């Protein structure tokens, strides 16, 4: 499986990693003024970035206002606890997105030629979608699947579809491979992929790519169809919320 293009880290994530590098290097603390000087980031970019890093526990602000390494960064930087810390951080972020969006939220990866939903944040008022058809065999119909396939090159997409028949799951499901491949090819990387009752009647979904290094992943949400009017706004919120996930995967 090959990527459609060489993945690049968004500027905001590069800036966040640079800030974390400087904070970690200055163990006794570094001020916002010093960070602005060393990163060449203006205040209108650095301030909200530091706010996000504090919220996610990557940095802490001490009595004199300087920033030091936070617990989340210390745990993710640990060789022994990295995997567990990453799972905990991802779950924390998904739970926050679930509560702010008011929808079930999912993190998925494309590994070994298959779709894997690895983490879910749901609740009594935000139930996850009923997996009535295995997500591994329904990439053509789900927002998760289409987002992941869109991050592969054409050969990778064709290979996946050759192993999973494009079954009609609802009256809205795309079952024509050429139509699906054309849709995937024209999907802008910055625009959420939508599923309007293509996987299951009564459910709408959206997904946004989360690509770190050679790993292909995505964030997704699902809503009952009676909340379909909230889908695009929810998808935009999900897109903005992808930064902490990408940062966790990049550390």
N, C-alpha and C positions, 0 to 999 in steps of 0.2 A: 504494500500500500504506500503510495506517495502523496505528498501534499500538493495541492494545486499551485501553491506558491511558497516561497520560503517565508515562514511565519515571522512577523515582526512584533516587538513589544511596543504597545502604545506609549506615547511620550509621557503620559502621566505616570505609568508604571516605572519607566526608566528614571523619572525624577524621584519617585518614591524610593526606589532602590538606592539611588545616590544619597538621598537624605538619610536612609537607614545605615548606609555605609559610613557616613560622616559621624552619625550619632554613636555607632558602635566603636568607631576609632577613638573618639573623645570620651573615654569612660567616665570622666568627672562631670560631663554635661556640656552642651553646646547651645548657644542662644539662637533665636530666630534670625537676628541680624547677621550672625556668623554664617548660618545656613544659607541665607539669602546671598551673601557675598560669595561663598564657596560654590554654590550650585548655580549662581547667576539667575535664580528664579525671582521674579518680582513678587511683592507681597500679595497681590491678588491671586497668584497661583500657589504660593507657598503656604499661606495661612489655611485655606481649605484643605490642602494636602496634609498638613500637620494635624488638623482637626480629625481627618479620617484616620490617620495613623494612631492618634490617641484613642479614638473610639474603638478601634480594632485591637488595642493593647500592644501595638508595636513600639510605641514610645510612651514615656511618662514625663510629666513636667514637675520638676522639683521646686522647692521653696523659692529659689531665686529666679524662677522662670525659665531656666535652662532645661533642655531635653536630654533624657537618658534612655537607655535601652529598656523596653517594656517586656513583660513576661511572655507575651506571644512570640516576640522575636527571639527571645532567649530559648524558648522551647522548640521553635521551628529550626533554629540554628544548631540544635543539639543532634549529633549523629545518632545517639541511642534512642531518642524519643521523637524523632522527626515524623515518622509515619503516623503515630498516634496523635501527635500535636496537629498535624495537617488535617486529619479526620475531625478532630474536635473544633478546629478553626473553621473548617468548611461548614460543619453542622451549625456552629454559632452564627455564621453569616447567612446561611439558608433560613434559619429560624427568624433572624431579623428581617429578612426579605419577606418571608411569609406573613409576618405581623404587619409590616408596613404596606404591603400590597393587598393583603387580604385574599391570598390564594395559596394553594399548595405549590411548593417550589422544588425543583429537581436539579441534581447535578449529574451529568452523564459523560461518559468517555467512549471513544471508539478504539477498542483494543483487540488485537489479534483478529481483525476482520469482522468484529461483532460489536453491536451496540450494548452498552452496559450502563444501567442507571444505578449509580453507586451510593447516592445520598438523597434523602427525601426529607422535606420539612412539611408536615401536615398537621391537622388538628380537627377538633369536632366541627368547627365552622369553616374549615378549609380542607375538606377531604381530598385525598389523591384520586386520580382517575382510576376507574376499574380496569385493570389490565386483562381485558377479555380476550385479547390476542397478544401473544408474546411480542414484546417490543423489538426483540431481535429480528423478527420476521415481518415487521410492519413499518420499516423505515420510510417507505414510500408514502405512508399515510400520516405519520406523526410529525409534529413540529420538531421534536427531539431528533428523529431520524433524518429529516430533511436538512436540519442545521448541521448535523455531523457529516452527512454526505456532501453538502455544499463545500465543506472544507477539504475534501479529497480532490484529486485530479480526476479527469474523465475516466481513465483506466480503472482507478480505484472505485469509482461509482459503478461502472459497468460490471466489475468483478463482484461487487456486493449484490447487485440486482440479479446477476446470473445465478447466485446461490439462494436467493429468496424471491419466490414468485410474488408478483404484484397482485395480490388478491383484492377483490372489491369488498371493503369492509362496511362502507355506507354508500349511499347514492352519490356522495361528493368525492369519493376516493379516486385519485388519478391511477389508472391502471395501464396507461400507454407509456412505455419506457421513453420514447422519443420526446413526448410532451414533458415528462418529469425531468429528463436530462436538460431540456431547454430551459425549464423553470429554474433548475439549480444553477445553470451557467449564468443566468441573468440576475441571480439573487445578490444584491449589494451586501458586502460584508458587514456594513454598519446598520443594516435594517433587520429587525427581528423577523424570523420566519413564523408564519401563522398557520394554524390548523383549525379550520372552521368546520367542525363536525366531520372531518375526513377519517379520523380514527374511530370515533365513537359518537353515535347520535346523543345529543344532550351535553356535549363537552366541547369547549374551544380551548386552544392552547397557543402558546408563543414560546419561541426559543431564540437565544442569542449565543454566538460563538464565544468560547473561552479557550484560546489556544496559547499554550506556553511551551516554548521549545518545539520539539517534534510531537508533543502530545496534542491530540485533538479532543476537545470537550465542548460542552455547552451547558448553559443554564436554561431552565424552562419553567413554565408555570401552566396551571390548568384552572379553568373556571367553568362552572355550570353555564349552559347556554343562556339562561336568563340574565346572566351578568356579562353577556357578550359586548354590551356597550362600554364596558370598562377595559376591554382587552388591549386596545392600542395604548392607552395611558399606562396600564399595568406593564405592558411590554417595554415601554420607554423607561419606567422605573427599574425594571429588571435589568435593562441594558446599562443604566447608570450604576446599578449595584454589582455589576460584574467586576469592577476594579479591585475590590478586596479579595475576591476569589482568585483573580489572575495574579495578584500580588502574592497570595499565599503559595500558589503553585510555582512562583518564580524564585522564592527564597530558598 
